[in-house]
Structure formats: C-alpha cells, structure tokens
C-alpha cells in the first residue's frame, strides 16, 4: 500500500462537522479557504496535511 498526502481544511464555525474539504494539494486547500474568506471574512479555518494509505489495484 502506498501513502499520499492530502490537505484537510477544518472550519471552526461548525463543531459538529468541522471538515470543510479534503484536497490533494496545499495550493488547492488555500484557494478554497481564500474563496470562503472572501465571502465571510470572520470565519476561522485550520489546514492540516495528513498521510493516507492508497491501495493500488
């Protein structure tokens, strides 16, 4: 099994379901956050890089 990085964006405004999105690159995750902050600048986001297992078939 191979591993790959994904970038997870968490939104603090929704504690019951904080995951706002999962992206394959940091650039895409940051673009998502920038878009959302342009709409609602008071939102608070956190971004984290996570290694996940990828099954190759």
mmCIF file of the N, C-alpha and C atoms, coordinates in Angstrom:
data_MODEL
# 
_entry.id   MODEL 
# 
loop_
_atom_site.group_PDB 
_atom_site.id 
_atom_site.type_symbol 
_atom_site.label_atom_id 
_atom_site.label_alt_id 
_atom_site.label_comp_id 
_atom_site.label_asym_id 
_atom_site.label_entity_id 
_atom_site.label_seq_id 
_atom_site.pdbx_PDB_ins_code 
_atom_site.Cartn_x 
_atom_site.Cartn_y 
_atom_site.Cartn_z 
_atom_site.occupancy 
_atom_site.B_iso_or_equiv 
_atom_site.pdbx_formal_charge 
_atom_site.auth_seq_id 
_atom_site.auth_comp_id 
_atom_site.auth_asym_id 
_atom_site.auth_atom_id 
_atom_site.pdbx_PDB_model_num 
ATOM 1   N N  . UNK A 1 1  ? 0.837   -1.163 0.000  1.00 0.00 ? 1  UNK A N  1 
ATOM 2   C CA . UNK A 1 1  ? 0.000   0.000  0.000  1.00 0.00 ? 1  UNK A CA 1 
ATOM 3   C C  . UNK A 1 1  ? 0.893   1.241  0.000  1.00 0.00 ? 1  UNK A C  1 
ATOM 4   N N  . UNK A 1 2  ? 0.603   2.137  -0.887 1.00 0.00 ? 2  UNK A N  1 
ATOM 5   C CA . UNK A 1 2  ? 1.341   3.394  -0.980 1.00 0.00 ? 2  UNK A CA 1 
ATOM 6   C C  . UNK A 1 2  ? 0.695   4.436  -0.069 1.00 0.00 ? 2  UNK A C  1 
ATOM 7   N N  . UNK A 1 3  ? 1.434   5.479  0.245  1.00 0.00 ? 3  UNK A N  1 
ATOM 8   C CA . UNK A 1 3  ? 0.859   6.588  1.012  1.00 0.00 ? 3  UNK A CA 1 
ATOM 9   C C  . UNK A 1 3  ? 0.916   7.857  0.177  1.00 0.00 ? 3  UNK A C  1 
ATOM 10  N N  . UNK A 1 4  ? 0.012   8.753  0.480  1.00 0.00 ? 4  UNK A N  1 
ATOM 11  C CA . UNK A 1 4  ? -0.088  10.014 -0.240 1.00 0.00 ? 4  UNK A CA 1 
ATOM 12  C C  . UNK A 1 4  ? -0.543  11.079 0.744  1.00 0.00 ? 4  UNK A C  1 
ATOM 13  N N  . UNK A 1 5  ? -0.131  12.313 0.514  1.00 0.00 ? 5  UNK A N  1 
ATOM 14  C CA . UNK A 1 5  ? -0.580  13.412 1.368  1.00 0.00 ? 5  UNK A CA 1 
ATOM 15  C C  . UNK A 1 5  ? -1.892  13.982 0.856  1.00 0.00 ? 5  UNK A C  1 
ATOM 16  N N  . UNK A 1 6  ? -2.766  14.318 1.792  1.00 0.00 ? 6  UNK A N  1 
ATOM 17  C CA . UNK A 1 6  ? -3.957  15.096 1.481  1.00 0.00 ? 6  UNK A CA 1 
ATOM 18  C C  . UNK A 1 6  ? -3.978  16.277 2.448  1.00 0.00 ? 6  UNK A C  1 
ATOM 19  N N  . UNK A 1 7  ? -4.638  17.322 2.032  1.00 0.00 ? 7  UNK A N  1 
ATOM 20  C CA . UNK A 1 7  ? -4.762  18.525 2.853  1.00 0.00 ? 7  UNK A CA 1 
ATOM 21  C C  . UNK A 1 7  ? -6.209  18.646 3.285  1.00 0.00 ? 7  UNK A C  1 
ATOM 22  N N  . UNK A 1 8  ? -6.438  18.720 4.596  1.00 0.00 ? 8  UNK A N  1 
ATOM 23  C CA . UNK A 1 8  ? -7.785  18.805 5.137  1.00 0.00 ? 8  UNK A CA 1 
ATOM 24  C C  . UNK A 1 8  ? -8.000  20.217 5.676  1.00 0.00 ? 8  UNK A C  1 
ATOM 25  N N  . UNK A 1 9  ? -9.119  20.810 5.280  1.00 0.00 ? 9  UNK A N  1 
ATOM 26  C CA . UNK A 1 9  ? -9.495  22.135 5.766  1.00 0.00 ? 9  UNK A CA 1 
ATOM 27  C C  . UNK A 1 9  ? -10.600 21.953 6.801  1.00 0.00 ? 9  UNK A C  1 
ATOM 28  N N  . UNK A 1 10 ? -10.362 22.491 7.989  1.00 0.00 ? 10 UNK A N  1 
ATOM 29  C CA . UNK A 1 10 ? -11.330 22.447 9.071  1.00 0.00 ? 10 UNK A CA 1 
ATOM 30  C C  . UNK A 1 10 ? -11.924 23.845 9.254  1.00 0.00 ? 10 UNK A C  1 
ATOM 31  N N  . UNK A 1 11 ? -13.225 23.897 9.468  1.00 0.00 ? 11 UNK A N  1 
ATOM 32  C CA . UNK A 1 11 ? -13.914 25.165 9.707  1.00 0.00 ? 11 UNK A CA 1 
ATOM 33  C C  . UNK A 1 11 ? -14.451 25.141 11.129 1.00 0.00 ? 11 UNK A C  1 
ATOM 34  N N  . UNK A 1 12 ? -13.986 26.073 11.952 1.00 0.00 ? 12 UNK A N  1 
ATOM 35  C CA . UNK A 1 12 ? -14.338 26.075 13.368 1.00 0.00 ? 12 UNK A CA 1 
ATOM 36  C C  . UNK A 1 12 ? -15.787 26.453 13.640 1.00 0.00 ? 12 UNK A C  1 
ATOM 37  N N  . UNK A 1 13 ? -16.460 27.088 12.695 1.00 0.00 ? 13 UNK A N  1 
ATOM 38  C CA . UNK A 1 13 ? -17.838 27.543 12.916 1.00 0.00 ? 13 UNK A CA 1 
ATOM 39  C C  . UNK A 1 13 ? -18.832 26.393 13.017 1.00 0.00 ? 13 UNK A C  1 
ATOM 40  N N  . UNK A 1 14 ? -18.449 25.212 12.545 1.00 0.00 ? 14 UNK A N  1 
ATOM 41  C CA . UNK A 1 14 ? -19.363 24.065 12.587 1.00 0.00 ? 14 UNK A CA 1 
ATOM 42  C C  . UNK A 1 14 ? -18.694 22.932 13.375 1.00 0.00 ? 14 UNK A C  1 
ATOM 43  N N  . UNK A 1 15 ? -18.726 22.994 14.718 1.00 0.00 ? 15 UNK A N  1 
ATOM 44  C CA . UNK A 1 15 ? -18.012 21.990 15.517 1.00 0.00 ? 15 UNK A CA 1 
ATOM 45  C C  . UNK A 1 15 ? -18.537 20.564 15.356 1.00 0.00 ? 15 UNK A C  1 
ATOM 46  N N  . UNK A 1 16 ? -19.806 20.390 14.999 1.00 0.00 ? 16 UNK A N  1 
ATOM 47  C CA . UNK A 1 16 ? -20.343 19.044 14.847 1.00 0.00 ? 16 UNK A CA 1 
ATOM 48  C C  . UNK A 1 16 ? -19.850 18.365 13.567 1.00 0.00 ? 16 UNK A C  1 
ATOM 49  N N  . UNK A 1 17 ? -19.415 19.153 12.600 1.00 0.00 ? 17 UNK A N  1 
ATOM 50  C CA . UNK A 1 17 ? -18.898 18.617 11.333 1.00 0.00 ? 17 UNK A CA 1 
ATOM 51  C C  . UNK A 1 17 ? -17.840 19.588 10.813 1.00 0.00 ? 17 UNK A C  1 
ATOM 52  N N  . UNK A 1 18 ? -16.648 19.601 11.441 1.00 0.00 ? 18 UNK A N  1 
ATOM 53  C CA . UNK A 1 18 ? -15.664 20.643 11.133 1.00 0.00 ? 18 UNK A CA 1 
ATOM 54  C C  . UNK A 1 18 ? -14.921 20.482 9.810  1.00 0.00 ? 18 UNK A C  1 
ATOM 55  N N  . UNK A 1 19 ? -15.000 19.323 9.165  1.00 0.00 ? 19 UNK A N  1 
ATOM 56  C CA . UNK A 1 19 ? -14.240 19.137 7.922  1.00 0.00 ? 19 UNK A CA 1 
ATOM 57  C C  . UNK A 1 19 ? -14.957 19.860 6.790  1.00 0.00 ? 19 UNK A C  1 
ATOM 58  N N  . UNK A 1 20 ? -14.307 20.881 6.259  1.00 0.00 ? 20 UNK A N  1 
ATOM 59  C CA . UNK A 1 20 ? -14.886 21.670 5.172  1.00 0.00 ? 20 UNK A CA 1 
ATOM 60  C C  . UNK A 1 20 ? -14.493 21.105 3.811  1.00 0.00 ? 20 UNK A C  1 
ATOM 61  N N  . UNK A 1 21 ? -13.337 20.446 3.739  1.00 0.00 ? 21 UNK A N  1 
ATOM 62  C CA . UNK A 1 21 ? -12.913 19.888 2.463  1.00 0.00 ? 21 UNK A CA 1 
ATOM 63  C C  . UNK A 1 21 ? -11.612 19.123 2.581  1.00 0.00 ? 21 UNK A C  1 
ATOM 64  N N  . UNK A 1 22 ? -11.392 18.238 1.621  1.00 0.00 ? 22 UNK A N  1 
ATOM 65  C CA . UNK A 1 22 ? -10.161 17.448 1.532  1.00 0.00 ? 22 UNK A CA 1 
ATOM 66  C C  . UNK A 1 22 ? -9.599  17.664 0.133  1.00 0.00 ? 22 UNK A C  1 
ATOM 67  N N  . UNK A 1 23 ? -8.311  18.017 0.063  1.00 0.00 ? 23 UNK A N  1 
ATOM 68  C CA . UNK A 1 23 ? -7.701  18.401 -1.205 1.00 0.00 ? 23 UNK A CA 1 
ATOM 69  C C  . UNK A 1 23 ? -6.392  17.655 -1.419 1.00 0.00 ? 23 UNK A C  1 
ATOM 70  N N  . UNK A 1 24 ? -6.018  17.510 -2.661 1.00 0.00 ? 24 UNK A N  1 
ATOM 71  C CA . UNK A 1 24 ? -4.777  16.791 -2.997 1.00 0.00 ? 24 UNK A CA 1 
ATOM 72  C C  . UNK A 1 24 ? -3.545  17.671 -2.917 1.00 0.00 ? 24 UNK A C  1 
ATOM 73  N N  . UNK A 1 25 ? -3.742  19.000 -2.865 1.00 0.00 ? 25 UNK A N  1 
ATOM 74  C CA . UNK A 1 25 ? -2.571  19.878 -2.778 1.00 0.00 ? 25 UNK A CA 1 
ATOM 75  C C  . UNK A 1 25 ? -2.842  21.024 -1.798 1.00 0.00 ? 25 UNK A C  1 
ATOM 76  N N  . UNK A 1 26 ? -1.770  21.543 -1.243 1.00 0.00 ? 26 UNK A N  1 
ATOM 77  C CA . UNK A 1 26 ? -1.876  22.679 -0.341 1.00 0.00 ? 26 UNK A CA 1 
ATOM 78  C C  . UNK A 1 26 ? -2.405  23.896 -1.099 1.00 0.00 ? 26 UNK A C  1 
ATOM 79  N N  . UNK A 1 27 ? -1.992  24.045 -2.334 1.00 0.00 ? 27 UNK A N  1 
ATOM 80  C CA . UNK A 1 27 ? -2.434  25.170 -3.165 1.00 0.00 ? 27 UNK A CA 1 
ATOM 81  C C  . UNK A 1 27 ? -3.956  25.165 -3.320 1.00 0.00 ? 27 UNK A C  1 
ATOM 82  N N  . UNK A 1 28 ? -4.537  23.996 -3.578 1.00 0.00 ? 28 UNK A N  1 
ATOM 83  C CA . UNK A 1 28 ? -5.992  23.896 -3.727 1.00 0.00 ? 28 UNK A CA 1 
ATOM 84  C C  . UNK A 1 28 ? -6.708  24.181 -2.409 1.00 0.00 ? 28 UNK A C  1 
ATOM 85  N N  . UNK A 1 29 ? -6.151  23.698 -1.313 1.00 0.00 ? 29 UNK A N  1 
ATOM 86  C CA . UNK A 1 29 ? -6.754  23.938 0.002  1.00 0.00 ? 29 UNK A CA 1 
ATOM 87  C C  . UNK A 1 29 ? -6.740  25.431 0.331  1.00 0.00 ? 29 UNK A C  1 
ATOM 88  N N  . UNK A 1 30 ? -5.626  26.084 0.065  1.00 0.00 ? 30 UNK A N  1 
ATOM 89  C CA . UNK A 1 30 ? -5.526  27.521 0.338  1.00 0.00 ? 30 UNK A CA 1 
ATOM 90  C C  . UNK A 1 30 ? -6.449  28.332 -0.568 1.00 0.00 ? 30 UNK A C  1 
ATOM 91  N N  . UNK A 1 31 ? -6.593  27.916 -1.816 1.00 0.00 ? 31 UNK A N  1 
ATOM 92  C CA . UNK A 1 31 ? -7.505  28.605 -2.740 1.00 0.00 ? 31 UNK A CA 1 
ATOM 93  C C  . UNK A 1 31 ? -8.943  28.489 -2.237 1.00 0.00 ? 31 UNK A C  1 
ATOM 94  N N  . UNK A 1 32 ? -9.304  27.332 -1.730 1.00 0.00 ? 32 UNK A N  1 
ATOM 95  C CA . UNK A 1 32 ? -10.645 27.123 -1.165 1.00 0.00 ? 32 UNK A CA 1 
ATOM 96  C C  . UNK A 1 32 ? -10.869 28.072 0.018  1.00 0.00 ? 32 UNK A C  1 
ATOM 97  N N  . UNK A 1 33 ? -9.906  28.133 0.924  1.00 0.00 ? 33 UNK A N  1 
ATOM 98  C CA . UNK A 1 33 ? -10.024 28.997 2.097  1.00 0.00 ? 33 UNK A CA 1 
ATOM 99  C C  . UNK A 1 33 ? -10.125 30.460 1.666  1.00 0.00 ? 33 UNK A C  1 
ATOM 100 N N  . UNK A 1 34 ? -9.305  30.868 0.723  1.00 0.00 ? 34 UNK A N  1 
ATOM 101 C CA . UNK A 1 34 ? -9.355  32.253 0.228  1.00 0.00 ? 34 UNK A CA 1 
ATOM 102 C C  . UNK A 1 34 ? -10.729 32.591 -0.333 1.00 0.00 ? 34 UNK A C  1 
ATOM 103 N N  . UNK A 1 35 ? -11.312 31.662 -1.081 1.00 0.00 ? 35 UNK A N  1 
ATOM 104 C CA . UNK A 1 35 ? -12.642 31.878 -1.652 1.00 0.00 ? 35 UNK A CA 1 
ATOM 105 C C  . UNK A 1 35 ? -13.690 32.032 -0.555 1.00 0.00 ? 35 UNK A C  1 
ATOM 106 N N  . UNK A 1 36 ? -13.627 31.164 0.434  1.00 0.00 ? 36 UNK A N  1 
ATOM 107 C CA . UNK A 1 36 ? -14.601 31.222 1.525  1.00 0.00 ? 36 UNK A CA 1 
ATOM 108 C C  . UNK A 1 36 ? -14.426 32.476 2.380  1.00 0.00 ? 36 UNK A C  1 
ATOM 109 N N  . UNK A 1 37 ? -13.176 32.892 2.613  1.00 0.00 ? 37 UNK A N  1 
ATOM 110 C CA . UNK A 1 37 ? -12.932 34.099 3.411  1.00 0.00 ? 37 UNK A CA 1 
ATOM 111 C C  . UNK A 1 37 ? -13.367 35.360 2.677  1.00 0.00 ? 37 UNK A C  1 
ATOM 112 N N  . UNK A 1 38 ? -13.346 35.329 1.363  1.00 0.00 ? 38 UNK A N  1 
ATOM 113 C CA . UNK A 1 38 ? -13.825 36.476 0.587  1.00 0.00 ? 38 UNK A CA 1 
ATOM 114 C C  . UNK A 1 38 ? -15.326 36.666 0.805  1.00 0.00 ? 38 UNK A C  1 
ATOM 115 N N  . UNK A 1 39 ? -16.041 35.572 1.039  1.00 0.00 ? 39 UNK A N  1 
ATOM 116 C CA . UNK A 1 39 ? -17.486 35.622 1.267  1.00 0.00 ? 39 UNK A CA 1 
ATOM 117 C C  . UNK A 1 39 ? -17.796 35.972 2.724  1.00 0.00 ? 39 UNK A C  1 
ATOM 118 N N  . UNK A 1 40 ? -17.067 35.336 3.638  1.00 0.00 ? 40 UNK A N  1 
ATOM 119 C CA . UNK A 1 40 ? -17.321 35.525 5.076  1.00 0.00 ? 40 UNK A CA 1 
ATOM 120 C C  . UNK A 1 40 ? -15.982 35.664 5.796  1.00 0.00 ? 40 UNK A C  1 
ATOM 121 N N  . UNK A 1 41 ? -15.451 36.890 5.873  1.00 0.00 ? 41 UNK A N  1 
ATOM 122 C CA . UNK A 1 41 ? -14.094 37.108 6.399  1.00 0.00 ? 41 UNK A CA 1 
ATOM 123 C C  . UNK A 1 41 ? -13.888 36.767 7.875  1.00 0.00 ? 41 UNK A C  1 
ATOM 124 N N  . UNK A 1 42 ? -14.964 36.597 8.636  1.00 0.00 ? 42 UNK A N  1 
ATOM 125 C CA . UNK A 1 42 ? -14.816 36.284 10.059 1.00 0.00 ? 42 UNK A CA 1 
ATOM 126 C C  . UNK A 1 42 ? -14.671 34.786 10.343 1.00 0.00 ? 42 UNK A C  1 
ATOM 127 N N  . UNK A 1 43 ? -14.852 33.953 9.334  1.00 0.00 ? 43 UNK A N  1 
ATOM 128 C CA . UNK A 1 43 ? -14.688 32.512 9.531  1.00 0.00 ? 43 UNK A CA 1 
ATOM 129 C C  . UNK A 1 43 ? -13.252 32.180 9.924  1.00 0.00 ? 43 UNK A C  1 
ATOM 130 N N  . UNK A 1 44 ? -13.093 31.110 10.697 1.00 0.00 ? 44 UNK A N  1 
ATOM 131 C CA . UNK A 1 44 ? -11.769 30.653 11.113 1.00 0.00 ? 44 UNK A CA 1 
ATOM 132 C C  . UNK A 1 44 ? -11.555 29.251 10.552 1.00 0.00 ? 44 UNK A C  1 
ATOM 133 N N  . UNK A 1 45 ? -10.445 29.081 9.847  1.00 0.00 ? 45 UNK A N  1 
ATOM 134 C CA . UNK A 1 45 ? -10.109 27.802 9.239  1.00 0.00 ? 45 UNK A CA 1 
ATOM 135 C C  . UNK A 1 45 ? -8.762  27.321 9.749  1.00 0.00 ? 45 UNK A C  1 
ATOM 136 N N  . UNK A 1 46 ? -8.590  26.021 9.754  1.00 0.00 ? 46 UNK A N  1 
ATOM 137 C CA . UNK A 1 46 ? -7.288  25.402 10.003 1.00 0.00 ? 46 UNK A CA 1 
ATOM 138 C C  . UNK A 1 46 ? -7.027  24.433 8.863  1.00 0.00 ? 46 UNK A C  1 
ATOM 139 N N  . UNK A 1 47 ? -5.778  24.326 8.477  1.00 0.00 ? 47 UNK A N  1 
ATOM 140 C CA . UNK A 1 47 ? -5.395  23.422 7.393  1.00 0.00 ? 47 UNK A CA 1 
ATOM 141 C C  . UNK A 1 47 ? -4.338  22.468 7.926  1.00 0.00 ? 47 UNK A C  1 
ATOM 142 N N  . UNK A 1 48 ? -4.519  21.184 7.641  1.00 0.00 ? 48 UNK A N  1 
ATOM 143 C CA . UNK A 1 48 ? -3.549  20.195 8.084  1.00 0.00 ? 48 UNK A CA 1 
ATOM 144 C C  . UNK A 1 48 ? -3.209  19.221 6.978  1.00 0.00 ? 48 UNK A C  1 
ATOM 145 N N  . UNK A 1 49 ? -1.954  18.782 6.964  1.00 0.00 ? 49 UNK A N  1 
ATOM 146 C CA . UNK A 1 49 ? -1.508  17.774 5.993  1.00 0.00 ? 49 UNK A CA 1 
ATOM 147 C C  . UNK A 1 49 ? -1.562  16.412 6.676  1.00 0.00 ? 49 UNK A C  1 
ATOM 148 N N  . UNK A 1 50 ? -2.160  15.449 5.997  1.00 0.00 ? 50 UNK A N  1 
ATOM 149 C CA . UNK A 1 50 ? -2.302  14.104 6.544  1.00 0.00 ? 50 UNK A CA 1 
ATOM 150 C C  . UNK A 1 50 ? -1.839  13.078 5.512  1.00 0.00 ? 50 UNK A C  1 
ATOM 151 N N  . UNK A 1 51 ? -1.176  12.044 6.000  1.00 0.00 ? 51 UNK A N  1 
ATOM 152 C CA . UNK A 1 51 ? -0.753  10.932 5.133  1.00 0.00 ? 51 UNK A CA 1 
ATOM 153 C C  . UNK A 1 51 ? -1.835  9.884  5.173  1.00 0.00 ? 51 UNK A C  1 
ATOM 154 N N  . UNK A 1 52 ? -2.256  9.432  4.014  1.00 0.00 ? 52 UNK A N  1 
ATOM 155 C CA . UNK A 1 52 ? -3.287  8.396  3.944  1.00 0.00 ? 52 UNK A CA 1 
ATOM 156 C C  . UNK A 1 52 ? -2.765  7.233  3.109  1.00 0.00 ? 52 UNK A C  1 
ATOM 157 N N  . UNK A 1 53 ? -3.254  6.048  3.422  1.00 0.00 ? 53 UNK A N  1 
ATOM 158 C CA . UNK A 1 53 ? -2.899  4.864  2.638  1.00 0.00 ? 53 UNK A CA 1 
ATOM 159 C C  . UNK A 1 53 ? -3.711  4.818  1.367  1.00 0.00 ? 53 UNK A C  1 
ATOM 160 N N  . UNK A 1 54 ? -3.049  4.465  0.288  1.00 0.00 ? 54 UNK A N  1 
ATOM 161 C CA . UNK A 1 54 ? -3.711  4.367  -1.010 1.00 0.00 ? 54 UNK A CA 1 
ATOM 162 C C  . UNK A 1 54 ? -3.486  2.969  -1.557 1.00 0.00 ? 54 UNK A C  1 
ATOM 163 N N  . UNK A 1 55 ? -4.580  2.254  -1.763 1.00 0.00 ? 55 UNK A N  1 
ATOM 164 C CA . UNK A 1 55 ? -4.482  0.907  -2.334 1.00 0.00 ? 55 UNK A CA 1 
ATOM 165 C C  . UNK A 1 55 ? -4.387  1.022  -3.841 1.00 0.00 ? 55 UNK A C  1 
ATOM 166 N N  . UNK A 1 56 ? -3.389  0.384  -4.396 1.00 0.00 ? 56 UNK A N  1 
ATOM 167 C CA . UNK A 1 56 ? -3.189  0.404  -5.846 1.00 0.00 ? 56 UNK A CA 1 
ATOM 168 C C  . UNK A 1 56 ? -3.643  -0.930 -6.419 1.00 0.00 ? 56 UNK A C  1 
ATOM 169 N N  . UNK A 1 57 ? -4.635  -0.884 -7.271 1.00 0.00 ? 57 UNK A N  1 
ATOM 170 C CA . UNK A 1 57 ? -5.155  -2.111 -7.881 1.00 0.00 ? 57 UNK A CA 1 
ATOM 171 C C  . UNK A 1 57 ? -4.877  -2.109 -9.353 1.00 0.00 ? 57 UNK A C  1 
# 
